[in-house]
Amino acid sequence: MKISVGSGSLHASRELLGVRAGCSRAELKTAYYAAAKVHHPDSATAAGADFARLKDAYDELLPHAPR
């Protein structure tokens, strides 16, 4: 699966991680860990660039997630 984030918008980041607007930090963390497990560079099917995009999306959304 090819991962792409367009302009770095919050919407694109939420879409990438598969979370809804207003999701909790716990939901965001769960979605990030699940996606990271699939796209981690050490896995047989992943590419490092995909993992970097996931990390960027997570870092962008984390400050906006309610505690």
C-alpha positions as CSV (number, residue, x, y, z in Angstrom):
1,M,0.0,0.0,0.0
2,K,1.4,3.4,-1.0
3,I,1.0,6.1,1.5
4,S,0.8,9.7,0.5
5,V,0.1,12.9,2.4
6,G,-0.6,15.9,0.2
7,S,0.0,19.3,1.7
8,G,0.3,18.1,5.3
9,S,-3.2,19.2,6.2
10,L,-4.8,17.8,9.3
11,H,-7.5,16.2,7.1
12,A,-4.8,14.4,5.1
13,S,-3.1,13.3,8.3
14,R,-6.3,11.9,9.8
15,E,-7.1,10.1,6.5
16,L,-3.6,8.6,6.5
17,L,-3.9,7.2,10.0
18,G,-7.6,6.4,9.6
19,V,-8.9,8.4,12.5
20,R,-11.9,10.8,12.7
21,A,-11.7,14.5,13.6
22,G,-11.7,15.0,17.4
23,C,-10.4,11.5,18.2
24,S,-8.8,11.1,21.6
25,R,-5.1,10.7,22.1
26,A,-5.6,7.0,22.9
27,E,-7.4,6.5,19.6
28,L,-4.7,8.4,17.7
29,K,-2.0,6.4,19.4
30,T,-3.7,3.0,18.7
31,A,-4.2,3.9,15.0
32,Y,-0.5,5.1,14.7
33,Y,0.9,2.0,16.3
34,A,-1.2,-0.3,14.1
35,A,-0.1,1.5,10.9
36,A,3.5,1.7,12.1
37,K,3.6,-2.0,12.6
38,V,2.6,-2.6,9.0
39,H,4.8,0.1,7.5
40,H,7.9,-0.1,9.7
41,P,11.2,-0.3,7.7
42,D,12.1,-3.5,9.4
43,S,9.0,-5.3,8.1
44,A,9.4,-7.3,4.9
45,T,6.7,-5.3,2.9
46,A,7.4,-1.7,4.0
47,A,9.4,1.2,2.8
48,G,11.1,3.7,5.1
49,A,9.4,6.7,3.4
50,D,6.0,5.3,4.2
51,F,6.9,5.1,7.9
52,A,8.3,8.6,7.8
53,R,5.0,9.9,6.5
54,L,3.1,8.1,9.2
55,K,5.4,9.6,11.9
56,D,4.9,13.1,10.4
57,A,1.1,12.7,10.4
58,Y,1.1,11.5,14.0
59,D,3.3,14.4,15.1
60,E,1.0,16.8,13.3
61,L,-2.2,15.5,14.9
62,L,-1.0,14.8,18.4
63,P,-1.1,18.5,19.6
64,H,-4.7,18.8,18.3
65,A,-6.0,15.6,20.0
66,P,-8.0,16.3,23.2
67,R,-6.5,14.9,26.3
